[in-house]
Amino acid sequence: MKLQIKYDINTACKVIMQENLDRIGIPYELTGLGEIEIKGILSTGQYTDLEESIKKYGISIISDPKNGVAQKIKDVIIEMVYLEDKLPSSNISDYIADKMNLSYGYIANVFSEITYTSIGNFIIIQRIEYSKQLIVEGVLSLTEIAWKLNYSSVAHLSNQFKKTTGLTPSAFQRIINKRKDADFKAVQTQQKLSTSN
């Protein structure tokens, strides 16, 4: 049996960090996305323990300041795409620069230097990933998804979706529906077998 789940990556990371910091006994304050202010000085043992305990979740401590800026940019973009009711219709570069409190030129240079891609490409990938999640959830129509993600039309969403995934949103939706139907039939068959025994 398959379960469809919905999760908020930012909340998940926050809870993981809180649990591990509390377990180790490190006093801290969560100051923002991807930032924790440690109250006092970490011993080498505490640092190593924290680093090892979060590694299994794919979380790492960033030591290079430019890597920290690039991660913060990713966090701002992910928060913008996933948490805003609707993507900003104003200039997204201004939105990111305001959130980062840095010039967009600097942000764009650091991001491309560290990630080997542009902020624009990263935003497209996040929008398409979120549109896939929304399609799987099946609550919104493609028109509503296009509006929520600030696409000018369903055709615009479809073109970007196909360039990124190789499928149209409709084809992706059909695949998801076939999987759901197959899973439902498998559960029904399993239930019939268990009741007949």
Phi and psi in degrees as a GROMACS rama.xvg file:
@    title "Ramachandran Plot"
@    xaxis  label "Phi"
@    yaxis  label "Psi"
@TYPE xy
-105.295  140.349  LYS-2
-111.621  132.212  LEU-3
-86.7759  130.145  GLN-4
-123.375  154.35  ILE-5
-122.822  134.261  LYS-6
-143.254  157.401  TYR-7
-108.569  110.15  ASP-8
-59.1379  -37.229  ILE-9
-66.1626  -43.0112  ASN-10
-65.4748  -41.9193  THR-11
-59.7469  -46.8754  ALA-12
-63.8476  -41.1774  CYS-13
-60.4289  -46.3341  LYS-14
-65.0473  -42.7885  VAL-15
-59.4448  -45.9993  ILE-16
-65.069  -44.1052  MET-17
-59.7952  -46.264  GLN-18
-61.2798  -42.7841  GLU-19
-72.0879  -40.7435  ASN-20
-64.7398  -41.8284  LEU-21
-64.6058  -42.077  ASP-22
-60.9283  -41.5539  ARG-23
-78.7212  -19.9622  ILE-24
85.0136  33.247  GLY-25
-96.3723  121.32  ILE-26
-73.0134  135.602  PRO-27
-153.232  170.008  TYR-28
-141.278  128.571  GLU-29
-77.7205  118.03  LEU-30
-103.632  -11.2057  THR-31
169.766  -175.046  GLY-32
-61.1215  120.784  LEU-33
70.088  18.3318  GLY-34
-133.153  134.572  GLU-35
-133.996  129.674  ILE-36
-96.5342  119.838  GLU-37
-86.4619  129.43  ILE-38
-88.2353  104.351  LYS-39
104.055  -160.601  GLY-40
-115.072  134.389  ILE-41
-81.1706  136.559  LEU-42
-75.4247  162.465  SER-43
-58.2823  -40.2284  THR-44
-64.4575  -42.7021  GLY-45
-64.3046  -43.3061  GLN-46
-60.5178  -48.2497  TYR-47
-63.2432  -43.2335  THR-48
-60.4673  -46.752  ASP-49
-62.6751  -47.4146  LEU-50
-58.4155  -44.4889  GLU-51
-69.3453  -40.2482  GLU-52
-71.7707  -26.5432  SER-53
-93.3162  -15.0946  ILE-54
-59.9279  -36.5428  LYS-55
-66.0947  -17.4476  LYS-56
-94.7444  3.16386  TYR-57
78.6588  19.5482  GLY-58
-105.778  136.627  ILE-59
-135.588  154.827  SER-60
-83.0621  130.843  ILE-61
-93.7027  123.949  ILE-62
-101.618  -29.0883  SER-63
-84.6848  124.454  ASP-64
-55.6879  -36.2973  PRO-65
-67.0579  -37.5278  LYS-66
-63.1179  -36.8224  ASN-67
-64.0318  -41.5937  GLY-68
-64.6507  -44.6623  VAL-69
-61.7205  -41.0109  ALA-70
-66.4964  -40.2446  GLN-71
-62.9162  -39.0368  LYS-72
-61.7072  -46.1274  ILE-73
-58.2906  -44.5483  LYS-74
-61.4463  -42.7634  ASP-75
-62.7763  -43.089  VAL-76
-66.2192  -45.5152  ILE-77
-62.6931  -42.8899  ILE-78
-62.0579  -42.7284  GLU-79
-62.024  -46.6875  MET-80
-70.9417  -45.3084  VAL-81
-89.9626  -28.0274  TYR-82
-104.916  -22.0161  LEU-83
-73.1986  145.928  GLU-84
-61.0498  -37.2907  ASP-85
-148.321  141.086  LYS-86
-59.0733  146.516  LEU-87
-60.461  137.745  PRO-88
-88.2144  -15.5067  SER-89
-74.2941  -176.631  SER-90
-63.3293  117.901  ASN-91
-64.9882  -32.6018  ILE-92
-62.2554  -38.7884  SER-93
-65.5044  -41.0702  ASP-94
-58.7441  -48.4216  TYR-95
-66.7005  -44.2126  ILE-96
-60.8164  -40.8035  ALA-97
-64.1638  -44.2399  ASP-98
-64.2213  -36.989  LYS-99
-84.8017  -20.4835  MET-100
59.6867  38.1044  ASN-101
-137.07  161.983  LEU-102
-71.5379  144.966  SER-103
-64.814  -34.6828  TYR-104
-57.8395  -46.2742  GLY-105
-63.5564  -46.1477  TYR-106
-58.1558  -48.2163  ILE-107
-62.9735  -40.749  ALA-108
-65.3382  -47.2853  ASN-109
-62.6576  -43.9094  VAL-110
-60.8988  -47.427  PHE-111
-69.5382  -33.0291  SER-112
-66.0442  -39.3101  GLU-113
-85.436  -39.2132  ILE-114
-100.798  -11.2718  THR-115
62.042  25.4707  TYR-116
-145.588  170.468  THR-117
-93.3341  162.175  SER-118
-61.0996  -40.6355  ILE-119
-57.2473  -44.9271  GLY-120
-64.8754  -39.8739  ASN-121
-64.3904  -39.6446  PHE-122
-63.5136  -43.7773  ILE-123
-58.4334  -46.6559  ILE-124
-60.1157  -43.7931  ILE-125
-66.3003  -40.6898  GLN-126
-62.7349  -42.5483  ARG-127
-68.2365  -40.9018  ILE-128
-60.57  -41.8271  GLU-129
-68.7756  -38.4452  TYR-130
-63.7015  -36.716  SER-131
-62.2886  -43.4964  LYS-132
-61.7406  -43.1915  GLN-133
-66.2812  -36.7619  LEU-134
-64.8544  -43.7909  ILE-135
-61.7364  -41.561  VAL-136
-63.1844  -32.2668  GLU-137
71.1573  18.4266  GLY-138
-89.0779  -39.3976  VAL-139
-101.392  148.233  LEU-140
-77.6388  167.622  SER-141
-61.264  -35.4568  LEU-142
-63.0726  -43.5221  THR-143
-67.6018  -37.6736  GLU-144
-64.5905  -44.7197  ILE-145
-59.4623  -42.8469  ALA-146
-64.7255  -46.4456  TRP-147
-60.0157  -38.8576  LYS-148
-92.7784  10.9895  LEU-149
62.0122  37.8085  ASN-150
-84.8868  147.718  TYR-151
-68.513  -24.2817  SER-152
-164.366  168.915  SER-153
-63.5506  -35.0641  VAL-154
-61.2808  -41.1263  ALA-155
-63.5937  -45.6683  HIS-156
-58.7175  -46.0985  LEU-157
-60.7977  -42.473  SER-158
-62.6111  -46.6499  ASN-159
-67.743  -38.0482  GLN-160
-61.3522  -46.1223  PHE-161
-67.6207  -40.438  LYS-162
-61.619  -35.8753  LYS-163
-83.5041  -41.124  THR-164
-107.118  -18.352  THR-165
87.3662  -2.35086  GLY-166
-126.003  155.411  LEU-167
-80.8033  159.045  THR-168
-57.8206  -36.9605  PRO-169
-63.9753  -42.2708  SER-170
-65.5719  -41.6796  ALA-171
-60.4544  -43.1434  PHE-172
-61.749  -42.4177  GLN-173
-62.7919  -41.777  ARG-174
-62.0828  -45.3078  ILE-175
-62.0131  -44.2371  ILE-176
-63.8377  -39.2837  ASN-177
-62.9164  -41.7512  LYS-178
-63.6131  -44.0178  ARG-179
-61.6821  -43.0004  LYS-180
-61.8262  -44.4148  ASP-181
-63.4203  -42.3733  ALA-182
-64.205  -41.2644  ASP-183
-63.009  -44.7785  PHE-184
-64.5337  -37.796  LYS-185
-64.4242  -40.1619  ALA-186
-65.5471  -43.5817  VAL-187
-60.7021  -44.0742  GLN-188
-61.8827  -43.7806  THR-189
-63.8899  -40.3664  GLN-190
-65.594  -40.6209  GLN-191
-63.3535  -40.9315  LYS-192
-65.7828  -40.5561  LEU-193
-70.6189  -32.8385  SER-194
-76.0964  -26.2828  THR-195
-79.6912  -15.9571  SER-196
